[in-house]
Amino acid sequence: MDYVCEKSDNKRILIVTDVHYCDHVWHKTVNEDRMKMLCESINNEYEQKPFDMILCLGDYSLDFWAWGEGGSYLNNPPVSNTQNFMREIYPKFPVKTYLIPGNHEQYGNEKWKEITEFPRQFSVVYDDYVFLMCDTFGGDLDPTDHSDGTYTGIDTELLKAAIKTHSDKKIILCAHDIYPEQESEELKKIISENDRIICAFTGHTHRSNTVILGSEWRNLPVFYCGDFSYSAGCSADAPNRGYRILDLENGFSTEYKRV
């Protein structure tokens, strides 16, 4: 399924991941304060220099979780913090926002679409680009036991369809995470042979670094998009919360903005 986002003169996109709306306190910050910080920082960014859309790369909750008390959705009574996020936070974003699930949103396709109005994977056409919003944790959905999700990798049929349908556009892969060692040889071949696939954006690790895949992947850059919950490798007093900005106004540039 294709969505179309109209570009403005700004040609900027904001990418958010790993918000984790839940009752946990991370870096001495309760959920209500984190969500307030998230909304205020995104809206302040927009006021300073507008962007055309927001891409969210999963983990809006801990609805499905294998550790501690388990995920909130399989507890009694069930709590969908993904639904709470959609009701309370999503409407406060200043522009159209597209969401894919993370490993903590293991809802089946029907339930996921009921909560978010989006399928679990799709594409967004934007100017000369196609953002392929991939569901890489699409295995063992609707689990009855506490789970951290099952990695399934990038859907090569989805990618091949985008390459064929949008033959004049560059393709950017977006996923909750990408594990090269668990991906198919077919995917490696497609990427190695197609220079229109220019990069990937992911979350999951709660880091904001850049990884360059090996030559067998045509040295594809993978940009990690941080978090708005607990920041990996950071002290309790210095989280790395923020979002990634993609600027296409003068070519291609991306930076992680800590707030």
Secondary structure as GFF3:
##gff-version 3
##sequence-region A 1 259
A	DSSP	beta_strand	2	4	.	.	.	ID=ss1
A	DSSP	beta_strand	12	16	.	.	.	ID=ss2
A	DSSP	alpha_helix	31	48	.	.	.	ID=ss3
A	DSSP	beta_strand	53	56	.	.	.	ID=ss4
A	DSSP	three_ten_helix	72	74	.	.	.	ID=ss5
A	DSSP	alpha_helix	81	88	.	.	.	ID=ss6
A	DSSP	three_ten_helix	90	92	.	.	.	ID=ss7
A	DSSP	beta_strand	97	99	.	.	.	ID=ss8
A	DSSP	alpha_helix	109	116	.	.	.	ID=ss9
A	DSSP	beta_strand	122	126	.	.	.	ID=ss10
A	DSSP	beta_strand	129	134	.	.	.	ID=ss11
A	DSSP	alpha_helix	156	165	.	.	.	ID=ss12
A	DSSP	beta_strand	170	175	.	.	.	ID=ss13
A	DSSP	three_ten_helix	180	182	.	.	.	ID=ss14
A	DSSP	alpha_helix	185	193	.	.	.	ID=ss15
A	DSSP	beta_strand	197	202	.	.	.	ID=ss16
A	DSSP	beta_strand	210	212	.	.	.	ID=ss17
A	DSSP	three_ten_helix	215	217	.	.	.	ID=ss18
A	DSSP	beta_strand	221	224	.	.	.	ID=ss19
A	DSSP	beta_strand	242	247	.	.	.	ID=ss20
A	DSSP	beta_strand	253	258	.	.	.	ID=ss21
###
